């Protein structure tokens, strides 16, 4: 039986960063991966593939050019699915090579097989050719999640898909129904709509993305409808049937029906913990396979940690990476290494147009009774917005009326997920809206919208 200072189950973004941090602390580390390839869902079925498809769709469809020259510009040629998938596979292959090189340079061993607990410090790993028992002083569960597949949804990978199998779709359909108006559902709705697919998005809640700023979401809804997406909000699905080769009928509780060639189901995910034999160590998962942890990412057993999507919200690749690093720091009580919880987490939603946010929303500040004011800038007010053809983007700053402290930043439009980090940095240092007023930004840039928004907000005072 081989012994390691740290055993990590799962090679996704969280597992990777945990392994690298442990290596930097001169610990012996092994990462166990049940798939025959490393990277987890973030590399193969989630973050990178969907975002790569988005960029490829925008480029090949000429969508960005139409934003500049007018929406009446016809697409120069028909986009094929093979073109989209080729770019996706190229990115995955190159990124996997980068990760393998990082594992090698950090002396992290990769062990392929299914891991399960035999006791609090031992894992049995069943590979394709042999079974091995490993001992770990510290064990980190970073197994991630998989799509929820309810029994009453007839998944067949020919007409009805989940967020994993949609990446294997064999052709671009003329029509697509998407069940679930969360982040993933909205992103895929925009991707397919940019390719000319008639999309129907069905969501049981009364609004999309309820955690985001309502004004920003309403702006997104306008552009989704403008691109041909039909929204069915406050609608509950009661039945899904495949009636013919290219005819999927989704029946709603309101008696409406959505007829489409293909259907994508995006409602919820399940933690990959069912094969870990958690009962052997007295750790219980919730009804969706998720794990509960404390502020240090410890489970019921202090030396067993859990990070990433398997512990639930916010379930982002970026937060998973940070959790992996901090879990290792906490495990070894590392001095001189920053392990504090990041107070201002940015959110990126890769719809078309994309959305990003950090800090609090207007709704949250109103509930708390915080006296706040708003500063807004439309991208049409900054020269770069006109140059790139994004004249409908918007940046909104929320700040305290009395102290002027920056409380929230909300952006919709081109490069929103990049622009957000300027506001995040100012918030992290307790900065005020005056920072943007007094700072000189390169011209022409979209970052100049921060100054426009700041002046707009200060004028309101």
C-alpha positions in Angstrom: 0.0 0.0 0.0 1.4 3.3 -1.1 1.2 6.4 1.2 0.7 10.0 0.2 0.5 13.2 2.1 -2.5 14.2 -0.1 -4.9 12.1 -2.1 -7.2 14.1 -4.5 -10.2 12.4 -6.1 -11.0 14.2 -9.3 -8.8 16.1 -11.8 -11.0 19.0 -12.6 -10.1 22.7 -12.0 -10.5 22.3 -8.2 -8.5 19.1 -8.0 -5.7 20.5 -10.2 -5.2 23.6 -8.0 -5.3 21.6 -4.8 -2.6 19.3 -6.2 -0.4 22.1 -7.3 -0.7 23.9 -4.0 0.2 20.7 -2.1 3.2 20.2 -4.4 4.4 23.7 -3.6 4.3 22.8 0.0 6.6 19.9 -0.7 3.9 17.3 -0.1 3.6 14.0 -1.9 0.4 14.1 -4.0 -1.6 11.8 -6.2 -4.7 12.7 -8.2 -7.2 9.9 -8.9 -9.3 10.2 -12.1 -12.0 7.7 -13.0 -12.1 8.8 -16.7 -9.4 7.8 -19.1 -8.5 11.4 -19.5 -7.8 14.3 -17.1 -9.5 17.7 -16.8 -13.0 16.8 -15.5 -16.2 18.3 -16.7 -14.7 21.7 -16.8 -12.4 20.7 -19.7 -14.5 18.1 -21.5 -18.2 18.7 -21.1 -18.7 22.0 -19.3 -16.8 25.3 -19.2 -14.3 25.1 -22.0 -16.4 23.2 -24.6 -19.4 25.4 -24.2 -17.4 28.7 -24.3 -15.4 27.5 -27.2 -18.5 26.6 -29.1 -19.8 30.1 -28.3 -16.8 31.9 -29.7 -16.7 29.6 -32.8 -20.4 30.2 -33.4 -20.0 33.9 -33.1 -17.1 33.9 -35.6 -18.4 31.4 -38.2 -21.9 32.8 -38.2 -20.7 36.3 -38.7 -22.8 37.4 -35.7 -20.3 40.0 -34.6 -20.0 41.5 -38.1 -23.7 41.8 -38.3 -23.7 43.8 -35.0 -21.4 46.3 -36.8 -22.9 46.4 -40.3 -26.6 45.8 -39.4 -28.6 42.7 -38.6 -29.8 42.5 -42.2 -26.4 41.3 -43.4 -26.7 37.7 -44.6 -24.4 35.0 -43.3 -21.8 34.3 -46.0 -22.0 30.5 -45.8 -23.7 27.8 -43.9 -22.0 26.8 -40.7 -21.5 23.1 -40.3 -21.4 21.3 -37.0 -18.1 19.7 -38.0 -16.5 23.1 -38.1 -17.8 24.0 -34.6 -16.7 20.6 -33.1 -13.3 20.7 -34.7 -12.5 24.0 -32.9 -13.9 22.6 -29.6 -11.7 19.4 -29.8 -8.6 21.5 -30.8 -9.0 23.6 -27.7 -9.6 20.6 -25.4 -6.5 18.8 -26.8 -4.2 21.7 -26.3 -5.5 22.6 -22.9 -5.1 18.9 -21.8 -1.5 19.0 -22.9 -1.0 22.1 -20.7 -2.5 20.4 -17.7 -0.5 17.2 -18.2 2.7 19.3 -18.3 1.7 21.1 -15.1 1.2 17.8 -13.3 4.6 16.6 -14.5 6.4 19.8 -13.5 4.8 19.7 -10.1 5.6 16.0 -9.5 1.9 15.1 -9.1 1.1 11.5 -9.9 -2.0 10.7 -11.9 -3.8 7.4 -11.1 -6.6 6.3 -13.4 -9.5 4.3 -11.9 -12.6 4.4 -9.7 -11.9 5.4 -6.1 -13.9 4.3 -3.0 -13.3 4.6 0.7 -12.3 1.6 2.8 -11.7 3.6 5.9 -11.0 7.2 6.8 -7.5 7.3 5.3 -7.7 4.5 2.7 -9.0 4.5 -0.9 -9.3 1.5 -3.1 -8.7 2.4 -6.7 -10.0 0.0 -9.4 -8.2 0.5 -12.7 -8.8 -1.2 -16.0 -6.1 -3.8 -15.3 -5.4 -3.8 -11.5 -6.8 -2.7 -8.1 -4.6 -0.7 -5.7 -5.0 0.5 -2.2 -3.7 4.0 -1.3 -3.3 5.8 2.0 -3.7 9.5 2.4 -3.0 11.7 5.4 -5.3 14.3 3.8 -8.0 13.3 1.3 -9.8 15.9 -0.9 -13.0 15.1 -2.8 -13.2 17.0 -6.0 -15.4 14.7 -8.0 -17.7 17.4 -9.5 -21.2 16.9 -10.8 -23.1 15.4 -13.8 -26.4 16.4 -15.4 -29.6 15.4 -13.7 -31.5 12.9 -15.8 -35.1 12.4 -14.5 -36.7 9.1 -15.3 -39.7 10.8 -17.0 -37.4 12.5 -19.6 -36.8 10.0 -22.5 -33.1 10.8 -23.2 -32.0 9.1 -26.4 -29.0 11.1 -27.6 -30.8 11.3 -31.0 -33.6 13.8 -30.1 -33.3 14.6 -26.4 -30.0 15.6 -24.8 -28.5 16.7 -21.5 -25.6 19.2 -21.3 -23.0 16.4 -21.7 -24.5 14.7 -24.7 -25.5 17.9 -26.6 -21.8 18.1 -27.4 -22.2 15.0 -29.5 -25.2 16.3 -31.5 -24.8 15.2 -35.2 -26.3 18.2 -36.9 -27.5 21.8 -36.3 -31.3 21.5 -35.9 -33.8 24.0 -37.4 -35.6 24.2 -34.1 -34.6 23.4 -30.5 -36.5 23.4 -27.2 -34.5 24.0 -24.0 -35.9 23.1 -20.6 -34.3 25.2 -17.8 -33.6 28.9 -17.9 -30.5 28.8 -15.6 -27.0 29.8 -16.7 -26.4 26.8 -18.9 -29.8 26.9 -20.5 -29.5 30.6 -21.3 -26.0 30.2 -22.7 -26.9 27.3 -25.0 -30.1 29.2 -26.1 -27.9 32.1 -27.3 -25.3 29.9 -28.9 -27.8 28.0 -31.1 -29.8 31.2 -31.8 -26.7 32.8 -33.2 -26.5 29.9 -35.7 -30.0 30.6 -36.9 -31.8 27.9 -34.9 -35.3 28.8 -33.7 -35.0 28.2 -29.9 -37.8 27.9 -27.3 -36.6 28.4 -23.8 -38.9 27.0 -21.1 -38.4 28.1 -17.4 -40.8 27.3 -14.5 -39.7 30.5 -12.6 -41.2 33.9 -13.5 -37.8 35.4 -14.5 -34.5 34.2 -15.8 -31.3 34.3 -13.7 -33.0 35.5 -10.4 -29.6 36.0 -8.7 -28.5 38.6 -11.2 -29.5 42.3 -11.5 -33.1 42.5 -12.8 -32.4 45.4 -15.2 -29.4 43.6 -16.7 -31.5 40.4 -17.1 -34.3 42.4 -18.8 -31.7 43.8 -21.2 -30.6 40.2 -22.0 -34.2 39.1 -22.5 -34.6 41.9 -25.0 -31.7 40.6 -27.1 -32.7 37.0 -26.7 -36.1 37.8 -28.2 -34.4 40.0 -30.8 -32.4 37.0 -31.9 -35.5 34.8 -32.3 -35.6 33.0 -29.0 -39.1 32.3 -27.7 -39.4 32.5 -23.9 -41.9 30.5 -21.9 -41.6 31.7 -18.3 -43.7 30.5 -15.4 -44.3 27.3 -17.3 -43.9 23.8 -16.0 -43.2 20.7 -18.2 -45.6 17.8 -17.7 -44.7 15.5 -20.6 -42.0 15.1 -23.3 -42.6 12.7 -26.2 -40.8 11.9 -29.5 -43.6 11.6 -32.1 -41.5 11.3 -35.3 -38.0 11.4 -36.6 -37.7 15.2 -36.2 -40.6 16.0 -33.9 -40.3 16.3 -30.1 -43.4 17.6 -28.4 -43.1 19.2 -25.0 -46.4 19.6 -23.2 -46.7 22.3 -20.6 -49.0 22.5 -17.5 -50.7 25.5 -19.1 -51.7 23.1 -22.0 -49.3 24.9 -24.4 -47.0 22.7 -26.5 -43.5 23.4 -27.8 -42.7 21.4 -31.0 -39.0 21.0 -32.0 -36.5 18.8 -33.8 -34.3 18.5 -30.8 -34.6 19.1 -27.0 -32.0 20.0 -24.4 -32.7 19.4 -20.7 -30.6 21.6 -18.4 -32.5 21.5 -15.1 -30.0 20.6 -12.3 -26.9 18.5 -11.7 -26.0 15.6 -9.4 -22.9 15.2 -7.3 -20.5 12.4 -8.4 -20.3 10.8 -4.9 -22.4 7.6 -5.3 -19.3 5.5 -6.1 -17.2 6.7 -3.2 -18.7 4.4 -0.6 -19.1 7.3 1.8 -20.9 5.2 4.3 -17.6 3.5 5.2 -16.4 6.8 6.7 -19.7 8.2 8.0 -20.1 11.0 5.5 -23.5 11.6 4.2 -24.5 13.3 0.9 -27.7 15.2 0.3 -30.5 14.1 -2.1 -28.5 15.4 -5.1 -25.3 13.8 -4.1 -23.8 17.0 -2.8 -21.6 17.3 0.3 -21.8 19.7 3.2 -18.5 21.4 4.4 -17.5 24.0 6.9 -15.8 27.3 6.2 -12.5 25.4 5.8 -14.0 22.9 3.3 -13.9 20.1 5.9 -16.5 17.3 5.9 -17.7 15.4 9.0 -14.1 14.0 9.2 -11.7 16.9 9.6 -9.0 15.3 7.4 -11.4 14.8 4.5 -12.1 17.9 2.5 -14.6 18.6 -0.4 -14.3 21.3 -3.0 -15.8 22.4 -6.2 -19.2 21.7 -7.8 -19.8 18.8 -5.4 -20.3 21.2 -2.5 -22.8 23.3 -4.4 -23.1 27.1 -5.0 -21.5 28.9 -6.7 -20.2 25.9 -8.7 -17.8 27.9 -11.0 -14.5 26.7 -12.4 -12.9 29.9 -11.0 -14.3 29.3 -7.4 -13.4 25.6 -7.5 -9.8 26.5 -8.3 -9.6 28.9 -5.3 -11.3 26.4 -3.0 -8.7 23.7 -3.9 -5.9 26.0 -3.1 -7.4 27.2 0.2 -8.4 23.7 1.3 -4.8 22.6 1.1 -3.6 25.7 2.9 -6.1 25.0 5.7 -5.1 21.4 5.9 -1.5 22.1 6.6 -2.0 25.4 8.5 0.4 27.1 6.1 2.0 30.3 7.3 2.6 33.1 4.8 0.1 31.7 2.3 -3.1 33.6 1.9 -6.0 31.3 2.6 -8.8 33.8 3.4 -12.2 33.5 1.8 -12.5 35.8 -1.2 -15.3 38.2 -0.3 -16.0 39.5 -3.8 -16.5 36.7 -6.3 -17.1 37.6 -9.9 -19.8 35.8 -11.9 -19.6 35.4 -15.7 -22.5 34.3 -17.8 -21.5 33.6 -21.4 -24.8 34.5 -23.1 -25.0 36.7 -26.2 -24.4 39.4 -25.1 -22.4 38.2 -22.1 -23.2 39.3 -18.5 -20.9 39.7 -15.5 -21.4 40.9 -12.0 -19.7 41.3 -8.6 -21.1 42.5 -5.3 -24.7 43.1 -4.5 -27.7 43.8 -6.6 -30.3 46.6 -6.3 -32.8 44.1 -4.9 -30.4 42.9 -2.2 -29.5 46.4 -1.1 -33.1 47.4 -1.0 -34.0 44.5 1.3 -31.1 45.5 3.6 -32.2 49.1 3.7 -28.8 50.4 2.4 -29.0 53.9 1.0 -27.4 53.4 -2.4 -27.2 55.3 -5.7 -26.7 54.1 -9.3 -24.2 55.2 -11.9 -24.9 53.9 -15.5 -23.0 54.1 -18.8 -24.2 52.8 -22.1 -21.5 51.5 -24.4 -22.9 53.8 -27.1 -21.5 56.7 -24.9 -17.9 55.5 -25.2 -16.1 55.5 -28.5 -14.9 51.9 -28.4 -18.6 50.8 -28.2 -19.2 52.5 -31.5 -16.1 51.1 -33.0 -16.9 47.4 -32.2 -20.6 47.8 -32.9 -21.8 47.2 -29.4 -24.0 50.2 -28.8 -26.4 48.5 -26.5 -24.1 47.2 -23.8 -24.3 48.7 -20.3 -22.2 49.1 -17.2 -23.9 49.9 -13.9 -22.2 50.9 -10.6 -24.0 50.7 -7.2 -22.5 52.8 -4.4 -23.3 54.0 -0.9 -24.9 57.5 -1.0 -23.0 58.6 2.1 -19.6 56.9 2.0 -19.5 56.5 -1.8 -18.1 53.0 -1.3 -18.6 50.7 -4.3 -21.1 48.1 -3.5 -21.8 46.3 -6.8 -20.9 46.2 -10.5 -23.1 44.8 -13.2 -22.3 44.7 -16.9 -23.9 43.4 -20.0 -22.2 43.5 -23.4 -19.0 42.8 -25.2 -16.1 41.7 -22.9 -18.2 42.0 -19.8 -16.5 39.1 -18.1 -13.1 40.9 -18.6 -14.3 44.3 -17.6 -15.7 43.1 -14.3 -12.3 42.6 -12.7 -11.6 46.3 -12.6 -14.6 46.8 -10.4 -13.8 43.7 -8.4 -10.3 45.1 -7.6 -11.7 48.4 -6.4 -14.3 46.7 -4.3 -11.8 44.3 -2.7 -9.8 47.3 -1.4 -12.9 49.1 -0.1 -12.6 51.7 -2.8 -15.2 54.4 -3.6 -16.8 55.5 -6.9 -14.4 58.5 -6.9 -11.6 56.1 -8.0 -13.2 55.9 -11.4 -13.8 59.7 -11.6 -10.1 60.4 -10.8 -8.5 57.7 -12.9 -7.3 58.1 -16.5 -8.3 55.2 -18.8 -6.8 54.4 -22.2 -8.8 55.8 -25.1 -10.7 54.4 -26.8 -11.5 51.5 -24.6 -14.6 50.0 -23.0 -13.1 50.6 -19.6 -13.8 54.2 -20.1 -17.4 53.3 -19.3 -16.4 53.1 -15.7 -15.6 56.9 -15.7 -18.9 57.7 -17.6 -20.9 55.6 -15.0 -19.1 57.2 -12.1 -19.8 60.7 -13.3 -23.4 59.7 -14.0 -23.7 58.4 -10.4 -22.1 61.4 -8.8 -24.3 63.8 -10.7 -27.3 62.0 -9.1 -26.0 63.1 -5.7 
